[in-house]
Amino acid sequence: MTLKAVVTGCGSYLPPDVMTNHDLSAIVETSDEWIRERTGIRERHIAGDDQRTSDLGVEAAKKALAAAGRSPADVDLIIVATTTPDLTFPSTAAIIQAKLGAPAATAFDIQAVCTGFVYAVGTAQKFLASGQHKCALVIGAETFSRILDWSDRTTCVLFGDGAGAFIIEAMDEGDANGRGIMASFLRCDGRMADLLYVDGGVSATQTTGHVRMQGNKVFREAIERISAAMLAVAEEAKVDPRSIDWFVPHQANERIIHGVVKKLDLRPDQVISTIARHGNTSAASIPLAFCEGVEDGRIKRGDLVMLEGMGGGLTWGAALLRV
């Protein structure tokens, strides 16, 4: 029996507090025009002092479970993609498992920064295809505002907080009716770690640290590596990239998204973009955008959807699925 990993539900959560570009201009030397011209971002959501990454993840998970018609008792695999965990340990996945009341099962975090959700989806696909698990809760959740240097306008204007989640279930290929995760492509090149990193950590400094980025170099790497990953996934799935219905990119920079669209000869109206209102929510950005596309009716059953991301590491990757 061949098993397919099928996305059966999604959910998202954004903290209620919104920080606009105008709000930022009172904190650091910047302006709404400067930010929008360079990134496409107008505003972002910021977690409250009483909100942890797990809290955001739980809210997104509840919505995903409801959309899939599942309860926490059905979940036997939890994977959380995050760079901003509640604690050094236990994993945020373990904390979310307890908060949801899910049964004892496999639960762990993945740390691939902005590519984290793609890594998590690819990992869940393989766990479910093995037949050892039946129902995965895959979450991308971040409180990135906690690791920002609010005096550094090159980074603090980019990021926001939020969470998104998928329920992915193992189905017999015949029952899936063509739906499911068709292929994934995941890569990392640690030789470029200094392009995007946090200057703190348990072993190195015993501090949390702040995000540091060489933005121009990251931009130059992004379009080529993201495009190559998408082409590799399409080739593995034996699909013409131009035949996809929707392109759901990591929401890092509007210019990067436009560059990938142009390079792969896609249409701008195929893109699900939330960057203007969410900013870069790292591992949460892809499921947040995907869920918006589902909720507003653009992404429909049977559509072919391409996900992609690139983040610190450098990590990059793509996944192709039929919903």
C-alpha positions as CSV (number, residue, x, y, z in Angstrom):
1,M,0.0,0.0,0.0
2,T,1.3,3.4,-1.0
3,L,0.6,6.2,1.5
4,K,0.2,9.9,0.6
5,A,0.6,12.8,3.0
6,V,-2.5,15.0,2.5
7,V,-3.1,18.5,3.9
8,T,-6.6,18.2,5.3
9,G,-6.8,21.5,7.3
10,C,-5.0,24.7,8.0
11,G,-5.2,27.4,10.6
12,S,-3.6,30.7,11.4
13,Y,-3.2,33.2,14.2
14,L,-1.9,36.8,14.4
15,P,-1.5,38.7,17.7
16,P,-3.9,41.6,18.0
17,D,-1.3,44.3,18.4
18,V,-0.3,45.9,15.1
19,M,2.9,48.0,14.5
20,T,2.7,50.2,11.5
21,N,5.7,51.7,9.6
22,H,4.7,55.1,11.1
23,D,4.9,53.5,14.6
24,L,8.4,52.3,13.8
25,S,9.5,55.7,12.6
26,A,9.1,56.9,16.2
27,I,11.5,54.2,17.4
28,V,14.2,54.2,14.8
29,E,15.3,56.4,12.0
30,T,13.1,55.3,9.1
31,S,9.9,56.1,7.3
32,D,6.9,54.4,5.8
33,E,8.1,55.3,2.3
34,W,11.6,53.9,3.0
35,I,10.3,50.6,4.2
36,R,7.6,50.1,1.6
37,E,10.0,50.9,-1.3
38,R,12.5,48.4,-0.1
39,T,10.4,45.6,1.2
40,G,6.6,46.1,0.5
41,I,5.8,46.0,4.2
42,R,3.3,48.4,5.7
43,E,2.7,46.8,9.1
44,R,3.3,43.8,11.2
45,H,1.8,42.1,14.3
46,I,3.6,42.0,17.6
47,A,3.0,39.4,20.4
48,G,1.9,40.8,23.7
49,D,4.1,40.6,26.8
50,D,2.0,37.7,28.0
51,Q,2.1,35.7,24.8
52,R,4.7,33.0,24.1
53,T,5.5,31.3,20.8
54,S,3.6,28.2,22.1
55,D,0.5,30.4,22.7
56,L,0.5,31.6,19.1
57,G,1.0,28.0,17.9
58,V,-1.8,26.6,20.0
59,E,-4.3,29.1,18.5
60,A,-3.3,28.2,15.0
61,A,-3.4,24.5,15.8
62,K,-6.9,24.7,17.1
63,K,-8.1,26.3,13.9
64,A,-6.3,23.7,11.8
65,L,-7.8,20.9,13.8
66,A,-11.3,22.3,13.4
67,A,-10.8,22.8,9.7
68,A,-9.7,19.2,9.3
69,G,-12.5,17.8,11.6
70,R,-10.0,16.4,14.0
71,S,-9.3,16.7,17.7
72,P,-6.0,16.7,19.6
73,A,-6.6,13.0,20.4
74,D,-6.2,12.2,16.7
75,V,-2.7,13.7,16.5
76,D,0.3,11.3,16.8
77,L,3.0,13.6,15.4
78,I,3.7,17.3,16.2
79,I,6.4,19.2,14.4
80,V,7.0,22.9,15.3
81,A,9.2,25.0,13.1
82,T,10.5,27.9,15.1
83,T,13.6,30.0,15.8
84,T,12.0,31.6,18.8
85,P,11.1,28.8,21.2
86,D,9.5,29.4,24.6
87,L,12.5,27.8,26.3
88,T,15.9,26.3,25.5
89,F,14.1,23.0,26.4
90,P,11.7,21.3,26.4
91,S,10.7,21.8,22.8
92,T,7.9,24.1,21.9
93,A,6.3,21.1,20.3
94,A,6.2,19.4,23.7
95,I,4.7,22.5,25.3
96,I,2.0,22.8,22.6
97,Q,1.3,19.1,23.0
98,A,0.5,19.6,26.7
99,K,-1.5,22.8,26.1
100,L,-3.7,21.1,23.5
101,G,-4.1,17.9,25.6
102,A,-2.8,15.7,22.8
103,P,-1.8,12.2,23.7
104,A,1.8,11.1,24.2
105,A,3.3,10.8,20.8
106,T,6.2,12.1,18.7
107,A,6.8,15.8,19.2
108,F,9.9,17.9,18.3
109,D,11.0,21.3,17.0
110,I,12.8,22.0,13.7
111,Q,15.1,25.0,13.5
112,A,15.7,26.1,9.9
113,V,14.6,29.8,10.4
114,C,12.5,31.1,7.5
115,T,12.7,27.8,5.7
116,G,11.5,26.0,8.8
117,F,8.0,25.3,7.7
118,V,9.1,23.8,4.4
119,Y,11.5,21.6,6.3
120,A,8.7,20.6,8.7
121,V,6.3,19.7,5.8
122,G,9.0,17.7,4.1
123,T,9.8,15.9,7.4
124,A,6.1,15.1,8.1
125,Q,5.6,13.8,4.6
126,K,8.3,11.2,5.2
127,F,7.0,10.2,8.7
128,L,3.5,9.7,7.3
129,A,4.6,7.8,4.2
130,S,6.4,5.3,6.5
131,G,3.1,4.2,7.9
132,Q,4.2,4.8,11.5
133,H,2.1,7.9,12.0
134,K,-1.3,8.8,10.8
135,C,-2.0,12.4,11.7
136,A,0.5,15.2,11.9
137,L,0.2,18.7,13.3
138,V,2.8,20.9,11.6
139,I,3.2,24.4,13.0
140,G,5.3,27.4,12.0
141,A,5.3,29.8,15.0
142,E,7.4,32.8,15.8
143,T,7.8,35.7,18.3
144,F,10.6,37.2,16.2
145,S,10.1,40.6,17.8
146,R,11.9,39.2,20.9
147,I,15.2,38.9,19.1
148,L,15.2,42.2,17.2
149,D,17.6,45.1,17.8
150,W,15.1,47.9,17.7
151,S,17.9,50.4,17.0
152,D,18.9,48.5,13.8
153,R,16.6,49.8,11.0
154,T,18.0,47.2,8.5
155,T,16.4,44.3,10.5
156,C,13.7,45.6,12.9
157,V,11.5,46.9,10.1
158,L,11.3,43.5,8.5
159,F,9.9,41.1,11.0
160,G,6.6,40.3,12.8
161,D,5.0,37.6,14.9
162,G,2.4,35.0,14.1
163,A,1.7,31.3,13.7
164,G,0.2,29.0,11.0
165,A,-0.5,25.3,11.1
166,F,-1.4,22.3,8.8
167,I,-3.0,19.1,9.6
168,I,-1.4,16.5,7.4
169,E,-2.8,13.0,7.3
170,A,-1.7,9.7,5.8
171,M,-4.1,8.4,3.2
172,D,-4.0,5.4,0.9
173,E,-3.1,6.6,-2.6
174,G,-6.4,5.5,-4.0
175,D,-8.4,7.4,-1.4
176,A,-6.3,10.5,-1.8
177,N,-7.6,11.1,-5.4
178,G,-4.4,12.8,-6.5
179,R,-4.1,15.0,-3.4
180,G,-1.1,15.1,-1.2
181,I,2.5,16.4,-0.9
182,M,4.1,15.4,-4.2
183,A,7.8,16.3,-3.5
184,S,10.0,18.4,-1.4
185,F,13.6,19.8,-1.8
186,L,15.6,20.9,1.3
187,R,19.1,22.4,1.4
188,C,21.6,24.1,3.7
189,D,25.0,25.7,3.1
190,G,26.5,26.6,6.5
191,R,29.4,28.3,4.8
192,M,27.1,31.3,4.4
193,A,25.9,31.4,8.0
194,D,27.3,34.9,8.5
195,L,24.8,36.4,6.0
196,L,21.9,36.0,8.4
197,Y,22.3,34.9,12.1
198,V,21.6,35.8,15.7
199,D,24.6,37.0,17.7
200,G,23.8,35.1,20.8
201,G,23.1,31.6,22.0
202,V,23.3,29.2,25.0
203,S,26.8,27.8,24.3
204,A,28.4,30.8,22.6
205,T,27.3,33.8,24.7
206,Q,24.7,32.6,27.3
207,T,22.4,35.3,25.9
208,T,19.5,35.4,23.4
209,G,21.2,37.9,21.1
210,H,19.8,39.8,18.1
211,V,19.2,39.2,14.4
212,R,22.1,40.4,12.2
213,M,21.9,40.3,8.4
214,Q,23.9,41.3,5.4
215,G,20.8,42.2,3.4
216,N,22.3,42.8,0.0
217,K,24.1,39.4,0.0
218,V,21.0,37.6,1.2
219,F,19.0,39.2,-1.6
220,R,21.5,38.1,-4.3
221,E,21.4,34.5,-3.1
222,A,17.6,34.3,-2.6
223,I,16.3,34.5,-6.2
224,E,18.7,31.9,-7.6
225,R,18.5,29.4,-4.8
226,I,14.7,29.6,-4.4
227,S,14.1,29.3,-8.2
228,A,16.4,26.3,-8.3
229,A,14.6,24.6,-5.5
230,M,11.2,25.1,-7.1
231,L,12.5,23.7,-10.4
232,A,14.0,20.7,-8.6
233,V,10.7,20.0,-6.9
234,A,8.7,20.4,-10.1
235,E,11.1,18.0,-11.9
236,E,10.8,15.4,-9.2
237,A,7.0,15.6,-9.4
238,K,7.1,15.6,-13.2
239,V,5.2,18.9,-13.3
240,D,5.7,22.0,-15.5
241,P,6.3,24.9,-13.0
242,R,4.0,27.0,-15.1
243,S,1.1,24.6,-14.5
244,I,0.9,25.4,-10.8
245,D,-2.2,27.1,-9.6
246,W,-0.7,29.0,-6.7
247,F,2.7,30.1,-5.6
248,V,2.9,30.6,-1.8
249,P,6.3,32.0,-1.0
250,H,8.0,32.8,2.2
251,Q,7.1,36.5,2.8
252,A,10.6,38.0,3.2
253,N,10.7,40.8,0.6
254,E,8.4,41.8,-2.1
255,R,11.3,42.3,-4.6
256,I,12.5,38.8,-4.0
257,I,9.0,37.4,-4.7
258,H,8.8,39.4,-7.9
259,G,12.3,38.2,-8.9
260,V,11.3,34.6,-8.6
261,V,8.0,35.1,-10.4
262,K,9.9,36.7,-13.3
263,K,12.7,34.1,-13.4
264,L,10.2,31.2,-13.6
265,D,7.8,32.9,-15.9
266,L,4.9,32.8,-13.5
267,R,2.0,35.2,-13.3
268,P,1.8,37.8,-10.6
269,D,-1.8,36.8,-10.0
270,Q,-0.7,33.3,-9.0
271,V,1.1,34.6,-5.9
272,I,-0.4,34.6,-2.4
273,S,1.2,37.6,-0.8
274,T,0.7,38.8,2.8
275,I,3.9,40.6,3.3
276,A,2.4,44.1,3.3
277,R,0.3,43.3,6.4
278,H,2.3,40.6,8.2
279,G,5.9,41.5,7.4
280,N,8.4,38.6,7.6
281,T,7.1,36.1,10.2
282,S,9.9,33.6,9.5
283,A,8.7,30.0,9.8
284,A,5.1,31.2,10.2
285,S,4.9,33.2,6.9
286,I,4.1,30.3,4.5
287,P,1.2,28.8,6.5
288,L,-0.2,32.2,7.3
289,A,-0.3,33.1,3.6
290,F,-1.6,29.6,2.6
291,C,-4.4,29.8,5.1
292,E,-5.4,33.2,3.9
293,G,-5.6,31.8,0.3
294,V,-7.8,29.0,1.6
295,E,-10.0,31.2,3.7
296,D,-10.7,33.8,1.0
297,G,-11.5,31.0,-1.6
298,R,-8.5,31.4,-3.9
299,I,-7.0,28.0,-3.0
300,K,-9.5,25.3,-3.8
301,R,-9.6,21.5,-3.6
302,G,-7.5,20.0,-6.3
303,D,-5.2,23.0,-6.8
304,L,-1.5,22.6,-7.3
305,V,0.4,24.7,-4.8
306,M,4.1,25.5,-4.6
307,L,5.7,26.5,-1.2
308,E,9.2,27.9,-0.9
309,G,11.4,29.5,1.7
310,M,15.0,30.7,2.4
311,G,16.5,31.6,5.7
312,G,19.5,31.7,8.0
313,G,21.9,28.8,7.6
314,L,21.7,29.5,4.8
315,T,18.7,27.2,4.3
316,W,16.4,27.0,1.4
317,G,13.8,24.7,0.0
318,A,10.5,24.1,-1.7
319,A,7.5,21.7,-1.6
320,L,4.8,21.0,-4.0
321,L,1.3,19.7,-3.0
322,R,-2.1,19.2,-4.4
323,V,-4.7,20.3,-1.9
